[in-house]
Amino acid sequence: MLAKINKTKQFLETKTQIKPSTGIILGTGLGNLSSEIEIDIAIPYSEIPNFPVSTVEGHNGQLIFGTINNSPVVAMQGRFHYYEGYSLKECTFPIRVMKALGISNLFISNASGGVNPNYEIGDIMLITDHINLFPDNPLRGKNIDELGPRFPDMSEPYSHKLIKDVIKIAANNDIKIQQGVYAGLTGPTFETPSEYKYIQIIGADAVGMSTVPEVIVARHMNLPCMALSIISDLGVDGKIVEISHEEVQEVAKLAEPKMTLIIKELLDEIHKN
């Protein structure tokens, strides 16, 4: 693992002079944040040693180096999912590489199904905690002490400071924002009505197919995380309707300008400090 991380890092460092301080994962329907990046280089995943290749429609599959308002960033345009057939170690390998490249914060975005009856389609949920319902853990197996401890603490999976900053930014820009718990499931099926009910009973506000493994690996390396989720459908009694991936993407596109503004201002806040 260490050799693979180092080989990938060295390859990427030959392609750009950008030294990213923030990593960004652009999820379903949110890839257009790349239009806000002053791009130095965009490298297809297929050209990066040891990287998987994204197979999901709406996930472009490239690693972007550049700046947003003078803040150096590395952005994944398209992520990897367990349901694509990759192991969780493979899905989260890019997080390891971004940390090796020097990032000190990780921003994550996704689309999810809301199970909180107070949520509406198109809401933005700031993730404050998560529930891991994946049948595996990306840290299973021999621990690599150089990357992090055998038993990582998860009392603060999402940075309290970054959460406060996002709440302040949203308030200053009159952006409605929900705060809630995200449950991570494997997919690729959307949930049944009974599964939605179960997810709500165990304490989650939304459910999706990503993010949790990425945050586990980030926290293993003591990397602060912030995650925003667009509520693209509702798993609430009386509001459950048939949903497609295309519809998820359409909802995400409508909420994208607000998400983009939050991330840009959060980068500014970090850059000032």
C-alpha positions, 0 to 999 in steps of 0.5 A: 500500500505504501509503495502504491501511494508513493508511486502514484504521488510521484507520478502526479507530482511530475504533472503539476506544480500545484501543492494542494491544501484541500481535497474535494470529492465532487459527487453525483451531479456536482462535477460542475464545480470544476468550472470554478477551478482555475485548472492547471491540469486534469488527468483521467483516472485511466492514466493514473497508476493504481487508480480505479476507473469510475464507471458511473454516468455523471462521474467524469473520472478525472483528477483536477489540480488547480486553484479556487480563489487562489486556494490550491486544490485537488478535486476528484471529478467522479468517485469510486463506489463499492457497488462498482465491484471495487474493494473499499480499499480501492474506493478510498485509495485516492484519499490516501494519495491526496493526503500524501500530496499534502492536503489538510482538509477534505470536502465531500459532496453526494446526493442522498435520499432523505428519511427525515420528514422535515426534509424536502427534495433539493435541500442541502444537508450538512453531515454531522455524523454517519452510520456505517452500514457497509458490510466491510471497513476500508481499514480491515486487514493489517494496519499500516502504522505509517498511515494511522493507528490500528483503532482510530477514534471516530468521536469527531468524524466531521470537523466541528470547526468546518461545520460551524464555518459552513453554518455561518456561510449559509446564514450569511448567504441566506441559504437554507441548510439542514444538519443531519446523520448520513447512513452509508449503504452499498447500493446500487439499488435504491432503498425499499420503503421498509429499508427507509423506515429502518434507516430512520428508526436507527437514527439517520436523516439521509441515506446514500451509497458513498462518503462513509468509507472515504471519511473513515480513511481520512480520519484514520490519517487525522484528516479533517472532513466536511461533507454536504449532501443534496437530498435528491428523493424522499424515503418518507411515508406518503412521499416515496416515489419511483426514482432514477439516477437521472432524476437524482442528477437533475435535482443535484444540478438545481442545488449546485450553485448553492453548494458551489458558493458554500465551498468557495467561501469555505476555501476563502475562510481557510485560506485567510487563516 
